[in-house]
Amino acid sequence: MLIGSALILLLCFGLYVMGLRLGLKTPAAAAICLTVPSFLLCGQLSVYRDFRYVFTFCSADLFGIVIMGLCNSFNIVLNLDVENNRLLAAEYLLMFSVLYMFLWRVRKEYLEIQETQKKGWGSLALLSVTFYAMIYVLMGYPAPIRERKEYLPVFTFVLIAISLTYIVIFQFIQKMKQQYEAGEMEQRLRTEQKEKELYSQMAYVDYMTKLKNRAYLAKREQEFQADWEKVLPMTCITMDINNLKQVNDMKGHAAGDSVILRVAGILRKVFPGTEDLYRLGGDEFMILLIGEASWKDSVASIVRELEQDNAENEIPIAAAVGAFVQREKGLESFIFSMKKADEYMYEDKRNYKERCHDAENKSYL
């Protein structure tokens, strides 16, 4: 593609020289012949047919006009033969080749800028069209600039000013791209953070009740082991729903799930703000209370809330509860505390079943 573009560029300059020899004025020859390379460049530098295309085309053609104007000014200042069309064509070809190679090198980045920046191109297109029209007027009206040498300093200043303006424009576009990339990076980091939080939730939180699970308990054990002074004394309360299997068998698993969710809600209500609320699996729950706490008051609060909840729901809940206070350091003591709490819980469960048997209670709760 690059070789083909270079051949078209040479052809256009040949047509430009021919146009000058046929008597065309410089602006007319440029408009007819040098606009073709601009279209060629525009097709390679812009894949969008909107204001980005207008800005790119006018800018590409404007670069060519600036090159022509600077070459003419250079020749006039050095008293070179400004009527020597071959000299001008050679200068134009050299400068255009350098420009073309530069634009080809930045083409990929410029396409990325057009893709990332969707807004602001209308203003840039209007600015480039204004420059485009202004330069053509200055260059050809009322006579070619080579015939109005007294305006050469002003004309040269305008060309340089436009060039500097474009430098500022492209720096601004580049900065906008960097801000976009920074925003994309920030968004990506936020997304990754949310994904990590989601994975952490999936790893450490029970899906149904949103209480902590056994994996989180293992993590907490490591934290306790690092500094027991911060957690002792610690009260371990274990809880088991009585006869949940019968609820599932007689009422369905949806009813059993609702019972589990009600228990989870009761624990959140009794222990607000407590991190260590666990569903260990099935109908088993555990609460860890860090620091001094009355296990009797805690158990009494659970029982009271269960009774209140039962008064408001069709399916009553009965639960066995056990508690033990750990005061000794060490993971062994923690494991021992959980075992003792379980022992007391199962003792409560046995007592509950004996009471039900003595009363000949045939209900499943």
C-alpha positions as CSV (number, residue, x, y, z in Angstrom):
1,M,0.0,0.0,0.0
2,L,2.8,2.4,0.8
3,I,4.5,1.8,-2.6
4,G,1.3,2.3,-4.4
5,S,0.6,5.5,-2.5
6,A,4.1,6.8,-3.4
7,L,3.5,6.1,-7.1
8,I,0.2,8.0,-6.9
9,L,2.0,10.9,-5.2
10,L,4.6,11.1,-8.0
11,L,1.8,11.0,-10.6
12,C,0.0,13.9,-8.8
13,F,3.1,16.0,-8.8
14,G,3.6,15.3,-12.5
15,L,0.1,16.5,-13.1
16,Y,0.8,19.6,-10.9
17,V,3.8,20.6,-12.9
18,M,1.8,20.0,-16.1
19,G,-1.0,22.2,-14.8
20,L,1.4,25.0,-14.1
21,R,2.9,24.8,-17.6
22,L,-0.6,24.9,-19.1
23,G,-1.1,28.2,-17.3
24,L,-3.0,27.2,-14.3
25,K,-2.4,29.4,-11.2
26,T,-0.7,27.8,-8.3
27,P,-3.9,27.6,-6.1
28,A,-5.9,26.1,-8.9
29,A,-3.1,23.6,-9.8
30,A,-2.8,22.7,-6.1
31,A,-6.6,22.3,-5.7
32,I,-6.9,20.0,-8.7
33,C,-3.7,17.9,-8.4
34,L,-2.6,18.0,-4.7
35,T,-6.0,17.3,-3.3
36,V,-5.7,13.7,-4.7
37,P,-2.9,12.8,-2.3
38,S,-5.0,14.4,0.5
39,F,-7.9,12.1,-0.3
40,L,-5.4,9.2,-0.4
41,L,-4.0,10.1,3.0
42,C,-7.4,10.6,4.4
43,G,-8.5,7.2,3.3
44,Q,-5.6,5.7,5.2
45,L,-5.8,7.9,8.2
46,S,-9.6,7.8,8.8
47,V,-12.0,4.9,8.6
48,Y,-14.9,6.9,9.8
49,R,-17.2,9.0,7.5
50,D,-18.1,11.7,9.9
51,F,-16.5,14.8,11.4
52,R,-13.3,12.8,11.9
53,Y,-13.1,12.3,8.1
54,V,-13.7,16.0,7.5
55,F,-11.0,17.0,9.9
56,T,-8.6,14.4,8.6
57,F,-9.1,15.4,4.9
58,C,-8.9,19.2,5.5
59,S,-5.8,18.7,7.7
60,A,-4.1,16.5,5.2
61,D,-4.7,19.0,2.3
62,L,-3.8,21.9,4.6
63,F,-0.4,20.3,5.3
64,G,0.2,20.2,1.6
65,I,-0.7,23.8,1.2
66,V,1.5,24.8,4.2
67,I,4.4,22.9,2.5
68,M,3.8,24.7,-0.8
69,G,3.6,28.1,0.9
70,L,6.8,27.6,2.9
71,C,8.7,26.4,-0.1
72,N,7.6,29.4,-2.1
73,S,8.6,31.7,0.8
74,F,11.9,30.0,1.1
75,N,12.6,30.5,-2.6
76,I,11.6,34.1,-2.6
77,V,13.7,34.9,0.5
78,L,16.7,33.3,-1.2
79,N,16.0,35.0,-4.6
80,L,15.6,31.6,-6.3
81,D,13.8,31.3,-9.5
82,V,10.2,31.1,-8.2
83,E,9.0,30.6,-11.8
84,N,11.1,27.4,-12.1
85,N,8.3,24.9,-11.8
86,R,10.7,21.9,-11.8
87,L,12.5,23.3,-8.7
88,L,9.2,23.9,-6.9
89,A,8.0,20.4,-7.9
90,A,11.2,18.9,-6.6
91,E,10.9,20.8,-3.3
92,Y,7.2,19.9,-3.0
93,L,7.9,16.2,-3.7
94,L,10.7,16.1,-1.1
95,M,8.6,17.8,1.6
96,F,5.5,15.8,0.8
97,S,7.5,12.5,0.9
98,V,8.8,13.4,4.4
99,L,5.3,14.3,5.5
100,Y,3.9,11.2,4.0
101,M,6.4,8.9,5.7
102,F,5.7,10.7,9.1
103,L,2.0,10.3,8.8
104,W,2.4,6.7,7.8
105,R,4.4,6.1,11.0
106,V,1.8,7.7,13.2
107,R,-1.2,6.2,11.3
108,K,-1.8,3.4,13.7
109,E,-1.8,5.7,16.7
110,Y,-4.0,8.2,15.0
111,L,-6.6,5.5,14.1
112,E,-6.6,4.4,17.8
113,I,-7.2,8.1,18.8
114,Q,-10.2,8.2,16.4
115,E,-11.5,5.0,17.9
116,T,-11.2,6.0,21.5
117,Q,-12.2,9.7,21.2
118,K,-15.8,9.9,19.9
119,K,-16.5,13.6,20.8
120,G,-15.0,17.0,19.9
121,W,-14.3,16.2,16.2
122,G,-17.0,18.6,15.1
123,S,-15.2,21.6,16.5
124,L,-11.9,20.4,15.1
125,A,-13.4,19.9,11.7
126,L,-14.8,23.4,11.7
127,L,-11.4,24.8,12.7
128,S,-9.6,22.9,9.9
129,V,-12.2,24.0,7.3
130,T,-11.7,27.6,8.4
131,F,-7.9,27.3,8.1
132,Y,-8.4,25.5,4.8
133,A,-10.4,28.3,3.3
134,M,-8.3,31.0,4.8
135,I,-5.1,29.7,3.3
136,Y,-6.5,29.3,-0.2
137,V,-7.7,32.9,0.0
138,L,-4.4,34.2,1.1
139,M,-2.5,32.1,-1.4
140,G,-4.5,33.0,-4.5
141,Y,-6.5,36.2,-4.1
142,P,-6.3,38.6,-5.7
143,A,-3.1,37.3,-7.2
144,P,-0.6,34.4,-6.4
145,I,1.5,35.1,-3.4
146,R,4.7,35.2,-5.5
147,E,3.3,38.3,-7.1
148,R,2.6,40.0,-3.7
149,K,6.0,39.7,-2.0
150,E,5.1,42.5,0.4
151,Y,2.6,40.1,2.0
152,L,5.2,37.3,2.3
153,P,6.0,37.9,6.0
154,V,2.3,37.8,6.9
155,F,1.7,34.8,4.8
156,T,4.7,33.0,6.3
157,F,3.6,33.9,9.8
158,V,0.1,32.5,9.1
159,L,1.6,29.3,7.8
160,I,3.8,28.9,10.9
161,A,0.9,29.8,13.2
162,I,-1.3,27.2,11.6
163,S,1.4,24.6,11.9
164,L,1.9,25.4,15.6
165,T,-1.9,25.3,16.1
166,Y,-1.9,21.8,14.7
167,I,0.9,20.8,17.0
168,V,-1.2,22.0,20.0
169,I,-4.3,20.2,18.6
170,F,-2.5,16.9,18.3
171,Q,-1.0,17.3,21.7
172,F,-4.5,17.9,23.1
173,I,-5.8,14.9,21.2
174,Q,-2.9,12.8,22.6
175,K,-3.6,14.0,26.1
176,M,-7.3,13.1,25.7
177,K,-6.2,9.7,24.6
178,Q,-4.0,9.3,27.6
179,Q,-6.8,10.4,29.9
180,Y,-9.1,7.9,28.1
181,E,-6.5,5.1,28.6
182,A,-6.1,6.1,32.3
183,G,-9.8,6.0,32.7
184,E,-9.9,2.6,31.0
185,M,-7.2,1.4,33.3
186,E,-9.0,2.7,36.3
187,Q,-12.2,1.1,35.2
188,R,-10.4,-2.1,34.6
189,L,-8.9,-2.0,38.1
190,R,-12.4,-1.3,39.5
191,T,-13.7,-4.2,37.6
192,E,-10.9,-6.5,38.8
193,Q,-11.5,-5.3,42.3
194,K,-15.2,-6.1,42.0
195,E,-14.4,-9.5,40.6
196,K,-12.0,-10.2,43.5
197,E,-14.7,-9.2,45.9
198,L,-17.2,-11.4,44.1
199,Y,-14.8,-14.3,44.2
200,S,-14.1,-13.7,47.8
201,Q,-17.8,-13.6,48.5
202,M,-18.3,-16.9,46.6
203,A,-15.3,-18.4,48.5
204,Y,-16.2,-17.3,52.0
205,V,-20.0,-16.6,52.0
206,D,-22.8,-19.2,52.1
207,Y,-24.8,-18.7,48.9
208,M,-28.2,-19.1,50.5
209,T,-28.0,-17.2,53.7
210,K,-25.1,-14.8,52.9
211,L,-23.6,-15.8,56.3
212,K,-19.9,-16.8,56.5
213,N,-19.0,-20.4,55.7
214,R,-16.4,-23.0,56.8
215,A,-13.7,-21.6,54.5
216,Y,-14.0,-18.2,56.2
217,L,-13.9,-20.0,59.6
218,A,-10.6,-21.6,58.6
219,K,-9.3,-18.1,57.6
220,R,-10.4,-16.7,60.9
221,E,-8.6,-19.5,62.7
222,Q,-5.3,-18.3,61.2
223,E,-6.1,-14.7,62.2
224,F,-6.8,-15.8,65.8
225,Q,-3.6,-17.8,65.9
226,A,-1.6,-14.7,65.0
227,D,-2.8,-12.7,68.0
228,W,-5.0,-14.4,70.6
229,E,-4.8,-11.4,73.0
230,K,-7.2,-9.5,70.7
231,V,-9.9,-12.2,70.7
232,L,-9.9,-13.7,74.1
233,P,-12.1,-14.4,75.9
234,M,-14.2,-15.7,73.0
235,T,-17.7,-17.2,73.2
236,C,-18.5,-20.0,70.8
237,I,-22.3,-20.6,70.3
238,T,-23.4,-23.5,68.1
239,M,-27.0,-24.0,66.9
240,D,-28.8,-26.7,65.1
241,I,-32.4,-26.6,63.7
242,N,-34.4,-29.5,65.0
243,N,-36.1,-31.9,62.5
244,L,-35.3,-29.9,59.4
245,K,-35.4,-33.1,57.3
246,Q,-39.0,-33.7,58.3
247,V,-39.9,-30.2,57.1
248,N,-38.2,-30.9,53.8
249,D,-40.0,-34.3,53.5
250,M,-43.5,-33.0,54.5
251,K,-43.5,-29.4,53.2
252,G,-40.9,-29.5,50.5
253,H,-37.3,-28.2,50.2
254,A,-38.6,-24.6,49.5
255,A,-40.2,-24.6,53.0
256,G,-37.0,-26.0,54.5
257,D,-35.0,-23.3,52.8
258,S,-37.3,-20.6,54.2
259,V,-36.7,-22.0,57.7
260,I,-33.0,-21.7,57.2
261,L,-33.3,-18.2,55.9
262,R,-35.5,-17.2,58.9
263,V,-32.8,-18.6,61.3
264,A,-30.2,-16.6,59.5
265,G,-32.3,-13.4,59.8
266,I,-32.8,-14.1,63.5
267,L,-29.0,-14.4,64.1
268,R,-28.4,-11.1,62.2
269,K,-31.1,-9.4,64.4
270,V,-29.7,-10.8,67.7
271,F,-26.0,-10.1,66.8
272,P,-26.1,-6.9,64.6
273,G,-22.7,-6.0,63.2
274,T,-21.1,-9.3,64.2
275,E,-18.7,-10.6,61.6
276,D,-18.5,-14.2,62.8
277,L,-22.0,-15.5,61.9
278,Y,-21.6,-18.9,60.2
279,R,-23.7,-21.4,58.4
280,L,-21.5,-24.5,58.6
281,G,-23.8,-26.6,56.4
282,G,-27.3,-27.9,56.3
283,D,-29.0,-26.9,59.5
284,E,-25.8,-26.1,61.5
285,F,-25.0,-22.6,62.5
286,M,-22.3,-21.0,64.7
287,I,-21.7,-17.6,66.3
288,L,-18.3,-16.4,67.6
289,L,-18.4,-13.4,70.1
290,I,-15.1,-11.7,70.5
291,G,-14.3,-10.3,74.0
292,E,-16.4,-10.5,77.2
293,A,-20.0,-11.5,76.5
294,S,-22.7,-13.2,78.4
295,W,-23.5,-16.5,76.7
296,K,-26.6,-16.9,78.7
297,D,-28.0,-13.6,77.6
298,S,-27.1,-14.4,74.0
299,V,-28.8,-17.8,74.1
300,A,-31.8,-16.3,75.8
301,S,-32.0,-13.6,73.0
302,I,-32.0,-16.3,70.3
303,V,-34.8,-18.3,72.0
304,R,-36.8,-15.1,72.5
305,E,-36.5,-14.1,68.8
306,L,-37.4,-17.7,67.7
307,E,-40.6,-17.5,69.8
308,Q,-41.5,-14.2,68.3
309,D,-40.7,-15.4,64.8
310,N,-42.8,-18.6,65.3
311,A,-45.8,-16.4,66.3
312,E,-45.7,-14.8,62.9
313,N,-45.1,-17.8,60.7
314,E,-47.0,-21.0,59.9
315,I,-44.1,-23.3,60.3
316,P,-42.6,-23.1,63.8
317,I,-38.8,-23.4,64.4
318,A,-37.2,-25.3,67.2
319,A,-33.4,-25.2,67.6
320,A,-30.8,-26.7,69.9
321,V,-28.2,-24.3,71.2
322,G,-24.9,-24.8,73.0
323,A,-22.3,-22.4,74.2
324,F,-18.7,-22.4,75.6
325,V,-16.3,-19.6,76.5
326,Q,-12.7,-20.0,75.5
327,R,-10.2,-18.3,77.7
328,E,-7.0,-20.2,76.9
329,K,-4.7,-19.3,74.0
330,G,-4.1,-21.7,71.1
331,L,-5.8,-23.3,68.2
332,E,-6.2,-26.5,70.3
333,S,-8.2,-24.5,72.8
334,F,-10.4,-23.1,70.0
335,I,-11.1,-26.5,68.6
336,F,-11.8,-27.7,72.1
337,S,-14.3,-24.8,72.6
338,M,-16.2,-25.7,69.5
339,K,-16.4,-29.4,70.6
340,K,-17.7,-28.4,74.0
341,A,-20.3,-26.0,72.5
342,D,-21.3,-28.9,70.2
343,E,-21.6,-31.2,73.2
344,Y,-23.9,-28.8,75.0
345,M,-25.9,-28.3,71.8
346,Y,-26.5,-32.0,71.3
347,E,-27.4,-32.4,75.0
348,D,-30.0,-29.7,74.4
349,K,-31.2,-31.5,71.3
350,R,-31.6,-34.8,73.3
351,N,-33.5,-33.0,76.0
352,Y,-35.8,-31.5,73.4
353,K,-36.5,-34.9,71.9
354,E,-37.1,-36.4,75.3
355,R,-39.6,-33.6,76.1
356,C,-41.4,-34.2,72.8
357,H,-41.5,-37.9,73.5
358,D,-42.8,-37.4,77.0
359,A,-45.5,-35.1,75.8
360,E,-46.3,-37.5,72.9
361,N,-45.9,-34.5,70.5
362,K,-46.2,-35.9,67.0
363,S,-45.4,-32.6,65.2
364,Y,-42.2,-32.4,63.2
365,L,-41.0,-29.4,65.1
